[in-house]
Amino acid sequence: MSASVLSDYVRSALMPLVAAIDEEGHYPEAFLRGLGALGGFVAPRDLARQLEVTTLVGRYCGSTAFLVWCQSTCAWYLEHAPNEAVRARYLEPVVRAELLAGTGMSNPVKHLAGIEKIQLAARREGEGYRLEGTLPWVSNVGPGHLAMVAAAVGNEGYAMFVVRCGADGMEILDCPAFSGMEGTQTKSLRMREYRVDAPEVIAHPQQFAAFIQRIKPGFVLGQAAIGFGIVQGSLRDIRASNAARAQINSFLDDQGPALAEELAALEAQARELAPAAQSGTAAVLPVLRLRARVSELALRATQSAALHAGAQGYLMSHPAQRRLREALFVAIVTPALKQLRKEIRDLERIEAEAA
């Protein structure tokens, strides 16, 4: 897929939907499937290119960029799954967006960081498992979609699975209304005696720790691209506002050129980290630091864009108002900015003690 084809597709297929996605909670399913047909979910084989795709989408709509991250990250999990059967069954349909997929790893990632209890429990049953529990805040899910989830397996540790949303033993529940990102089809998944067969196991307990270590840098790095796109959109909003109000806007903090310079440096870092994440050699600490800085930049850039727009930036219809809420989501979604800072501190302490 050429860059021009992708850019044309995003402008023609996504731009007309942005208001409905933000204001009406429209879920852009057709756009996601079209993106898959064009080859837009390439994270398993070209993470650097995936960052570019997600960034381009985020320039127009942060909600949809998050969905692109969900889909591409599920493909990332499957590509690196230690069990060939699950990869053979699901990878290509997810890459082509014939099967849409949500990553239900917010709770496990927080749990592994010592922040909250894990919500799903699994017990072995033959070569498969039975799942129990309710998993909140799973995005890009609905009847017929897949979700990638993890559970505690007694005293063995943890395991990760592919589940089919709405199948026997699972109930899809609505979440409370968000201030933004309502178009991301975010639900809670309640499982009661949900059966996972052997070909749906991504990682068994003895494989889980190594698997998480393998996929985490790409998981986190992919989220940075959502922020890149939102900042790029904010810079465009700032330029548009300055066409009529440049003189008075010069008194504001966080001017466009300085924000653009900061963004370019972070994007360059991401391009350098992507090949190592792809090959499995990336250290996680630089990725966490980058992700935290992207969150901070997105918050500053979107606030600056709204202030540059003045009273118009307080209108629900103005893109700067939408981007403010999208940037706040980037700073809240797992790993949230506070979790990133905690993990960075913990890893820095370990490095200092080892020195």
MOPEJO-V810341 format. One record per run of one state. SS is the DSSP state (h for helix, s for strand, l for the rest). FROM is the first residue (numbers start at 1). LEN is the number of residues. If there is no record, write none. Layout:
BEGIN
ss;from;len
SS;FROM;LEN
SS;FROM;LEN
END
This chain:
BEGIN
ss;from;len
l;1;2
h;3;22
l;25;4
h;29;9
l;38;9
h;47;14
l;61;1
h;62;18
l;80;4
h;84;12
l;96;5
s;101;4
l;105;1
h;106;7
l;113;7
s;120;6
l;126;2
s;128;11
l;139;7
s;146;8
l;154;3
s;157;8
l;165;5
s;170;5
l;175;7
h;182;3
l;185;2
s;187;10
l;197;1
h;198;3
s;201;3
l;204;1
h;205;45
l;250;6
h;256;24
l;280;4
h;284;31
l;315;4
h;319;14
l;333;4
h;337;18
l;355;1
END
